[in-house]
Amino acid sequence: MAETVEELTVTYEDGGIETVKELDKKVLTKGAWATVIYRYQDWNRAKEEYSPDKFTIRRYQKRDGEYQQKSKFNISSEKQAKEIIVALEGWLAE
């Protein structure tokens, strides 16, 4: 696991193929608990191409000098991502 927030990633390789390709990440919080949102793509073996962009929010806890993932929320579609944005913007405007 990673010792710093900057080292955290969702990139994953299996059999020489990058099956999860991290495109970007934003660190939302740092410290003993870190929150990171990632933009990524999954490899589709059948089609031999990457999926449309996906998003996931991960929470990590630092223990014994290393971050360990404690929870995650996968945003299932672009539509759901936009609905989350609309809800947050509405609440923040109040």
DSSP file (Angstrom, degrees, kcal/mol; ACC not computed):
  #  RESIDUE AA STRUCTURE BP1 BP2  ACC     N-H-->O    O-->H-N    N-H-->O    O-->H-N    TCO  KAPPA ALPHA  PHI   PSI    X-CA   Y-CA   Z-CA
    1    1 A M              0   0    0      0, 0.0     2,-0.2     0, 0.0    67,-0.1   0.000 360.0 360.0 360.0 174.3    0.0    0.0    0.0
    2    2 A A        -     0   0    0     65,-0.4    65,-3.4     1,-0.1     3,-0.1  -0.547 360.0-158.1 -89.7 147.2    1.0    3.6   -0.3
    3    3 A E  S    S+     0   0    0     63,-0.2     2,-0.3    -2,-0.2    -1,-0.1   0.693  82.4  38.9 -91.8 -23.7    2.7    5.7    2.4
    4    4 A T  S >> S-     0   0    0      1,-0.1     3,-0.9    63,-0.1     4,-0.6  -0.884  82.2-119.5-125.4 158.5    1.5    9.0    1.0
    5    5 A V  G >4 S+     0   0    0     -2,-0.3     3,-1.2     1,-0.2    -1,-0.1   0.870 113.1  61.6 -61.5 -36.7   -1.8   10.2   -0.5
    6    6 A E  G 34 S+     0   0    0      1,-0.3    -1,-0.2    -3,-0.0    21,-0.0   0.773  99.7  55.3 -63.0 -26.0    0.0   11.0   -3.8
    7    7 A E  G <4 S+     0   0    0     -3,-0.9    -1,-0.3     2,-0.0    -2,-0.2   0.646  82.5 109.4 -80.9 -16.2    1.0    7.4   -4.2
    8    8 A L    <<  +     0   0    0     -3,-1.2     2,-0.3    -4,-0.6    -3,-0.0  -0.331  44.2 161.6 -64.5 142.0   -2.6    6.1   -3.9
    9    9 A T        -     0   0    0      2,-0.1    -7,-0.1     1,-0.1    -2,-0.0  -0.986  46.3-147.1-155.3 158.9   -4.0    4.7   -7.2
   10   10 A V        +     0   0    0     -2,-0.3    -1,-0.1     2,-0.0    -2,-0.0   0.382  60.4 127.5-105.8  -1.5   -6.8    2.6   -8.6
   11   11 A T        -     0   0    0     10,-0.1     2,-0.4     8,-0.1    10,-0.2  -0.296  37.3-177.3 -56.0 135.2   -4.5    1.4  -11.5
   12   12 A Y  E     -A   20   0A   0      8,-1.9     8,-1.9     2,-0.0     7,-1.2  -0.998  13.7-161.6-142.3 135.5   -4.5   -2.4  -11.7
   13   13 A E  E     +A   18   0A   0     -2,-0.4     2,-0.4     5,-0.3     5,-0.2  -0.947   8.2 179.5-119.4 138.1   -2.6   -4.7  -13.9
   14   14 A D  E >  S-A   17   0A   0      3,-2.8     3,-1.4    -2,-0.4    -2,-0.0  -0.966  72.3 -12.1-139.1 118.9   -3.5   -8.4  -14.6
   15   15 A G  T 3  S-     0   0    0     -2,-0.4     3,-0.1     1,-0.3    -1,-0.1   0.840 128.6 -52.8  63.1  33.5   -1.5  -10.6  -16.9
   16   16 A G  T 3  S+     0   0    0      1,-0.2     2,-0.5     0, 0.0    -1,-0.3   0.505 117.1 111.1  81.2   3.1    0.4   -7.7  -18.4
   17   17 A I  E <  S-A   14   0A   0     -3,-1.4    -3,-2.8    26,-0.0     2,-1.3  -0.939  71.8-129.1-113.5 131.4   -2.8   -5.8  -19.2
   18   18 A E  E     +A   13   0A   0     -2,-0.5    -5,-0.3    -5,-0.2     3,-0.1  -0.646  32.1 176.5 -75.7  96.9   -3.7   -2.6  -17.4
   19   19 A T  E    S+     0   0A   0     -2,-1.3    24,-2.6    -7,-1.2     2,-0.4   0.733  72.0  37.3 -81.5 -22.9   -7.3   -3.7  -16.5
   20   20 A V  E    S-AB  12  42A   0     -8,-1.9    -8,-1.9    22,-0.2     2,-0.7  -0.971  76.2-166.6-127.4 116.4   -8.0   -0.5  -14.6
   21   21 A K  E     - B   0  41A   0     20,-2.9    20,-1.7    -2,-0.4     2,-0.4  -0.896  12.5-144.0-108.5 111.9   -6.5    2.6  -16.1
   22   22 A E  E     + B   0  40A   0     -2,-0.7    18,-0.3    18,-0.2     3,-0.1  -0.598  19.9 177.5 -73.9 126.9   -6.5    5.7  -13.8
   23   23 A L  E     -     0   0A   0     16,-3.2     2,-0.3     1,-0.4    17,-0.2   0.761  63.3 -20.3 -98.6 -33.1   -7.1    8.8  -15.9
   24   24 A D  E     - B   0  39A   0     15,-1.7    15,-2.6     2,-0.0    -1,-0.4  -0.977  54.6-159.4-166.4 162.7   -7.1   11.4  -13.1
   25   25 A K  E     - B   0  38A   0     -2,-0.3     2,-0.4    13,-0.2    13,-0.2  -0.988   5.1-157.2-151.9 150.5   -7.6   11.8   -9.3
   26   26 A K  E     - B   0  37A   0     11,-2.5    11,-2.4    -2,-0.3     2,-0.7  -0.997  17.9-138.4-128.0 126.5   -8.4   14.6   -6.9
   27   27 A V  E     + B   0  36A   0     -2,-0.4     9,-0.2     9,-0.2     3,-0.1  -0.763  21.2 179.5 -84.9 118.3   -7.5   14.4   -3.3
   28   28 A L  E     +     0   0A   0      7,-2.7     2,-0.3    -2,-0.7     8,-0.2   0.839  67.5   7.5 -89.4 -37.7  -10.4   15.7   -1.3
   29   29 A T  E     - B   0  35A   0      6,-1.6     6,-1.4     2,-0.1    -1,-0.3  -0.993  63.1-163.4-144.0 150.8   -8.9   15.3    2.2
   30   30 A K        +     0   0    0     -2,-0.3     2,-0.3     4,-0.2     3,-0.3  -0.805  44.5  65.6-123.9 167.4   -5.5   14.3    3.6
   31   31 A G  S    S-     0   0    0     -2,-0.3    31,-0.1     1,-0.2    -2,-0.1  -0.868 106.3 -21.0 123.8-154.5   -4.4   13.2    7.1
   32   32 A A  S    S+     0   0    0     -2,-0.3    30,-3.1     1,-0.2     2,-0.4   0.832 140.9  38.1 -61.3 -31.5   -5.1   10.0    9.1
   33   33 A W  E    S- C   0  61A   0     -3,-0.3     2,-0.4    28,-0.2    28,-0.2  -0.989  80.6-168.8-118.6 129.2   -8.2    9.6    6.9
   34   34 A A  E     - C   0  60A   0     26,-2.5    26,-2.8    -2,-0.4     2,-0.4  -0.923   8.8-160.1-119.6 144.2   -7.9   10.5    3.2
   35   35 A T  E     +BC  29  59A   0     -6,-1.4    -7,-2.7    -2,-0.4    -6,-1.6  -0.991  14.8 177.4-123.7 129.1  -10.6   10.8    0.6
   36   36 A V  E     -BC  27  58A   0     22,-2.5    22,-3.0    -2,-0.4     2,-0.5  -0.993  18.1-153.7-134.4 136.7   -9.8   10.6   -3.1
   37   37 A I  E     -BC  26  57A   0    -11,-2.4   -11,-2.5    -2,-0.4     2,-0.3  -0.943  20.1-163.5-109.1 133.4  -12.1   10.7   -6.1
   38   38 A Y  E     -BC  25  56A   0     18,-3.0    18,-1.8    -2,-0.5     2,-0.5  -0.870  17.9-152.5-117.9 147.0  -10.7    8.9   -9.2
   39   39 A R  E     +BC  24  55A   0    -15,-2.6   -16,-3.2    -2,-0.3   -15,-1.7  -0.985  39.4 150.5-111.3 128.0  -11.6    9.0  -12.9
   40   40 A Y  E     -BC  22  54A   0     14,-2.4    14,-3.0    -2,-0.5     2,-0.3  -0.902  37.4-133.4-150.4 173.1  -10.8    5.7  -14.6
   41   41 A Q  E     -B   21   0A   0    -20,-1.7   -20,-2.9    -2,-0.3     2,-0.3  -0.990  16.6-137.7-134.4 144.9  -11.6    3.2  -17.3
   42   42 A D  E     -B   20   0A   0     10,-0.4     9,-2.8    -2,-0.3     2,-0.5  -0.784  23.7-118.5 -98.0 145.7  -11.9   -0.6  -17.2
   43   43 A W  E     -E   50   0B   0    -24,-2.6     2,-0.8    -2,-0.3     7,-0.2  -0.728  18.7-149.6 -83.6 127.8  -10.5   -2.9  -19.8
   44   44 A N  E  >> -E   49   0B   0      5,-3.0     4,-1.8    -2,-0.5     5,-1.3  -0.869   8.0-167.5 -98.3 106.7  -13.1   -4.9  -21.7
   45   45 A R  T  45S+     0   0    0     -2,-0.8    -1,-0.2     1,-0.2     5,-0.0   0.877  84.4  53.4 -63.6 -38.4  -11.4   -8.2  -22.7
   46   46 A A  T  45S+     0   0    0      1,-0.2    -1,-0.2     2,-0.1    -2,-0.0   0.920 121.1  30.1 -64.2 -44.0  -14.1   -9.2  -25.1
   47   47 A K  T  45S-     0   0    0      2,-0.2    -1,-0.2     0, 0.0    -2,-0.2   0.596 100.2-134.2 -89.9 -12.3  -14.1   -6.0  -27.1
   48   48 A E  T  <5S+     0   0    0     -4,-1.8     2,-0.3     1,-0.2    -3,-0.2   0.931  70.2  99.0  53.6  50.2  -10.3   -5.3  -26.4
   49   49 A E  E   <S-E   44   0B   0     -5,-1.3    -5,-3.0    -7,-0.0    -1,-0.2  -0.974  77.0 -96.1-154.6 163.6  -11.0   -1.7  -25.6
   50   50 A Y  E     -E   43   0B   0     -2,-0.3    -7,-0.2    -7,-0.2     3,-0.1  -0.560  39.8-115.5 -84.6 149.8  -11.4    0.5  -22.5
   51   51 A S        -     0   0    0     -9,-2.8     3,-0.1    -2,-0.2    -1,-0.1  -0.174  42.0 -81.5 -70.6 168.2  -14.8    1.4  -21.1
   52   52 A P  S    S-     0   0    0      0, 0.0   -10,-0.4     0, 0.0    -1,-0.2  -0.277  73.3 -66.7 -60.3 164.0  -16.3    4.9  -21.1
   53   53 A D        -     0   0    0    -12,-0.1     2,-0.3    -3,-0.1   -12,-0.2  -0.236  57.7-171.2 -57.7 141.1  -15.0    7.0  -18.1
   54   54 A K  E     -C   40   0A   0    -14,-3.0   -14,-2.4    -3,-0.1     2,-0.3  -0.833   8.4-144.9-127.0 167.7  -16.1    5.8  -14.7
   55   55 A F  E     +CD  39  75A   0     20,-0.9    20,-2.4    -2,-0.3     2,-0.3  -0.984  14.0 179.4-137.9 145.6  -15.7    7.4  -11.3
   56   56 A T  E     -CD  38  74A   0    -18,-1.8   -18,-3.0    -2,-0.3     2,-0.5  -0.996  17.7-147.9-146.1 143.6  -15.1    6.2   -7.7
   57   57 A I  E     -CD  37  73A   0     16,-2.6    16,-2.4    -2,-0.3     2,-0.4  -0.955  22.4-169.6-110.5 126.8  -14.7    7.8   -4.3
   58   58 A R  E     -CD  36  72A   0    -22,-3.0   -22,-2.5    -2,-0.5     2,-0.4  -0.934  12.8-154.3-122.0 141.5  -12.3    6.0   -1.9
   59   59 A R  E     -CD  35  71A   0     12,-2.6    11,-3.2    -2,-0.4    12,-1.4  -0.949  16.2-172.0-112.6 133.7  -11.7    6.4    1.8
   60   60 A Y  E     -CD  34  69A   0    -26,-2.8   -26,-2.5    -2,-0.4     2,-0.4  -0.935  12.8-152.4-125.3 146.7   -8.4    5.4    3.2
   61   61 A Q  E     -CD  33  68A   0      7,-2.6     7,-2.6    -2,-0.4     2,-0.7  -0.969  18.6-132.1-116.9 135.7   -7.1    5.2    6.8
   62   62 A K  E     + D   0  67A   0    -30,-3.1     2,-0.4    -2,-0.4     5,-0.2  -0.782  35.3 165.8 -90.4 120.5   -3.4    5.5    7.6
   63   63 A R  E >   - D   0  66A   0      3,-2.9     3,-2.0    -2,-0.7    -2,-0.0  -1.000  65.1  -4.5-135.3 133.8   -2.2    2.7    9.9
   64   64 A D  T 3  S-     0   0    0     -2,-0.4    -1,-0.1     1,-0.3     3,-0.1   0.859 131.3 -54.5  51.8  38.5    1.4    1.8   10.6
   65   65 A G  T 3  S+     0   0    0      1,-0.2     2,-0.4   -62,-0.0    -1,-0.3   0.470 120.7  93.8  81.1   2.1    2.6    4.3    8.1
   66   66 A E  E <  S-D   63   0A   0     -3,-2.0    -3,-2.9    -5,-0.1     2,-0.4  -0.970  72.7-120.4-130.9 145.4    0.5    3.0    5.2
   67   67 A Y  E     -D   62   0A   0    -65,-3.4   -65,-0.4    -2,-0.4     2,-0.4  -0.659  26.9-168.3 -81.5 133.5   -2.9    3.9    3.7
   68   68 A Q  E     -D   61   0A   0     -7,-2.6    -7,-2.6    -2,-0.4     2,-0.2  -0.984  26.3-115.2-121.8 132.6   -5.4    1.1    3.7
   69   69 A Q  E     +D   60   0A   0     -2,-0.4    -9,-0.3    -9,-0.2     3,-0.1  -0.466  35.3 171.8 -66.9 132.0   -8.7    1.3    1.8
   70   70 A K  E     -     0   0A   0    -11,-3.2     2,-0.3     1,-0.4   -10,-0.2   0.678  61.0  -3.5-112.7 -29.5  -11.7    1.3    4.1
   71   71 A S  E     -D   59   0A   0    -12,-1.4   -12,-2.6     2,-0.0    -1,-0.4  -0.989  55.2-166.6-158.5 163.3  -14.6    2.1    1.8
   72   72 A K  E     -D   58   0A   0     -2,-0.3     2,-0.4   -14,-0.2   -14,-0.2  -0.993   9.5-158.0-152.7 153.6  -15.5    3.0   -1.7
   73   73 A F  E     -D   57   0A   0    -16,-2.4   -16,-2.6    -2,-0.3     2,-0.5  -0.970  14.5-153.5-133.6 118.1  -18.5    4.3   -3.7
   74   74 A N  E     -D   56   0A   0     -2,-0.4     2,-0.7   -18,-0.2   -18,-0.2  -0.808  12.1-139.3 -93.5 126.7  -18.6    3.6   -7.4
   75   75 A I  E     -D   55   0A   0    -20,-2.4   -20,-0.9    -2,-0.5     6,-0.1  -0.780  17.1-153.8 -84.6 117.1  -20.5    6.1   -9.5
   76   76 A S        +     0   0    0     -2,-0.7     2,-0.3   -22,-0.1    -1,-0.1   0.639  60.2   0.3 -77.6 -17.1  -22.3    3.8  -11.9
   77   77 A S     >  -     0   0    0      1,-0.1     4,-2.1   -22,-0.0     5,-0.1  -0.986  69.1-103.2-161.5 166.3  -22.9    6.1  -14.9
   78   78 A E  H  > S+     0   0    0     -2,-0.3     4,-2.3     1,-0.2     5,-0.2   0.876 121.1  56.8 -62.1 -37.0  -22.4    9.6  -16.3
   79   79 A K  H  > S+     0   0    0      1,-0.2     4,-2.1     2,-0.2    -1,-0.2   0.924 106.8  47.2 -60.7 -45.8  -26.1   10.2  -15.5
   80   80 A Q  H  > S+     0   0    0      1,-0.2     4,-2.2     2,-0.2    -1,-0.2   0.898 109.7  54.0 -64.7 -39.1  -25.6    9.4  -11.9
   81   81 A A  H  X S+     0   0    0     -4,-2.1     4,-2.1     1,-0.2    -1,-0.2   0.921 109.6  47.8 -59.7 -44.2  -22.5   11.6  -11.7
   82   82 A K  H  X S+     0   0    0     -4,-2.3     4,-2.4     1,-0.2    -1,-0.2   0.872 109.6  53.0 -66.2 -36.5  -24.5   14.5  -13.1
   83   83 A E  H  X S+     0   0    0     -4,-2.1     4,-2.3     2,-0.2    -1,-0.2   0.874 108.2  50.7 -66.2 -36.8  -27.3   13.9  -10.6
   84   84 A I  H  X S+     0   0    0     -4,-2.2     4,-2.5     2,-0.2     5,-0.2   0.918 110.4  49.7 -64.2 -43.7  -24.8   14.0   -7.7
   85   85 A I  H  X S+     0   0    0     -4,-2.1     4,-2.8     2,-0.2     5,-0.2   0.928 111.1  48.9 -61.1 -46.1  -23.5   17.3   -9.0
   86   86 A V  H  X S+     0   0    0     -4,-2.4     4,-2.2     1,-0.2    -1,-0.2   0.914 111.9  48.9 -61.8 -44.2  -27.0   18.8   -9.3
   87   87 A A  H  X S+     0   0    0     -4,-2.3     4,-2.3     2,-0.2    -1,-0.2   0.934 113.8  45.5 -62.1 -46.8  -27.9   17.7   -5.8
   88   88 A L  H  X S+     0   0    0     -4,-2.5     4,-2.6     1,-0.2     5,-0.2   0.913 112.3  50.7 -64.9 -42.8  -24.7   19.1   -4.3
   89   89 A E  H  X S+     0   0    0     -4,-2.8     4,-1.4    -5,-0.2    -1,-0.2   0.897 110.8  50.3 -62.0 -39.0  -25.0   22.4   -6.2
   90   90 A G  H  X S+     0   0    0     -4,-2.2     4,-0.7    -5,-0.2    -2,-0.2   0.924 112.7  45.3 -64.2 -45.3  -28.6   22.7   -4.9
   91   91 A W  H >< S+     0   0    0     -4,-2.3     3,-0.7     1,-0.2    -2,-0.2   0.888 112.6  50.6 -65.9 -38.9  -27.7   22.1   -1.3
   92   92 A L  H 3< S+     0   0    0     -4,-2.6    -1,-0.2     1,-0.2    -2,-0.2   0.759 105.3  57.4 -72.1 -23.5  -24.7   24.5   -1.5
   93   93 A A  H 3<        0   0    0     -4,-1.4    -1,-0.2     1,-0.2    -2,-0.2   0.668 360.0 360.0 -79.2 -16.6  -26.9   27.2   -3.0
   94   94 A E    <<        0   0    0     -3,-0.7    -1,-0.2    -4,-0.7    -2,-0.1   0.496 360.0 360.0 -69.1 360.0  -29.2   27.1    0.0
